[in-house]
Amino acid sequence: MQTVSRVINDGPNVRDEIKARVRAAIEKLGYVPSLAARRMAGKKSYLLLALNDRDRTIEGWRSGDGTDWVDQMLLGGMLKCAEHGYRMIFELVDTHDARVERAVTEALAAVHPDGVILTPPHGDNPVIIDLLQSRNMPFARIGSQAGPGVAVAMDDGQAASAATDYLLKLGHRRIGFISGSASYALSSARLDGYRSALRAAAIDEDPALVAPGDFTFASGAEATRVLLALSNPPTAIVASSDQMSLAALEVARSSGLEVPRDLSIVSFDDTPIVKFSRPALTAIRQPIAAMTAYAAQMLIETSTEKSAETDCKLLPFELIERASTSAPTP
């Protein structure tokens, strides 16, 4: 029984041929180990805790305007955990609340996870990071590059640069940019990428073409109205989220503009909703599920005393061309 337990729990000192025989028997019998029993048998909980931004997530659910960012995150994390006999628990925490330390502490006490996955902007919150480090709790940050612990992200700066360069190659020279929330490190990275593409094309940046947003539909609508009200408005807009790009599309229509004839739009994230807009939106596809799966894999390896990477892993993004972009009208 001890040998079987070590195989199930990926323990040491078991020969490969014995592992193969035990696993074959487990599969033949259809045996499913009890998570509770595994937790009692050792120091591990076989649980990972994923923290997501509370207010933004609830706002999206209640309004019915939410995208599948959370779904993709759960997909990647839960499937990877299942491969290793783990479970992933999802918890909503308000990173801006003065009581965030207490909220995270309570979640840790309730679950006793083997590791914590931090989604934006939690991965950039020093209070949360310091708390986890003080407890020697392994953690992984997705969508965030700078900082301690395991990190996995796409190169947001390069992605924004690619989106802007794509529009430049179509012939656009007045390109607006709607930024994301300042509490997210990736927002400044995307703005930097937009600016670097303009510099590479020897185009002077017009500060009036940068409008602030916070990833929501309402902020994207307001930013688009500001951009289109300029005496020399943009012929194209890069929006830092799908919700803001959909807002840009709606405001353009209500202003009598046709997309992409009068205004081209490029979005970020490429959640399914932008495929069904009219026209369908060109977008930067962020590998959300793959990032969460990688974070879970690294935490599981840490909990099983295998070597885990501690630097930032950059996963590739894609630019998906659809009907919302074209050359500017002469």
Summary of the structure (lengths in Angstrom):
residues: 330
radius of gyration: 22.9
end to end distance: 77.3
largest distance: 77.9
contacts: 1126
relative contact order: 0.13
helix: 47%
strand: 16%
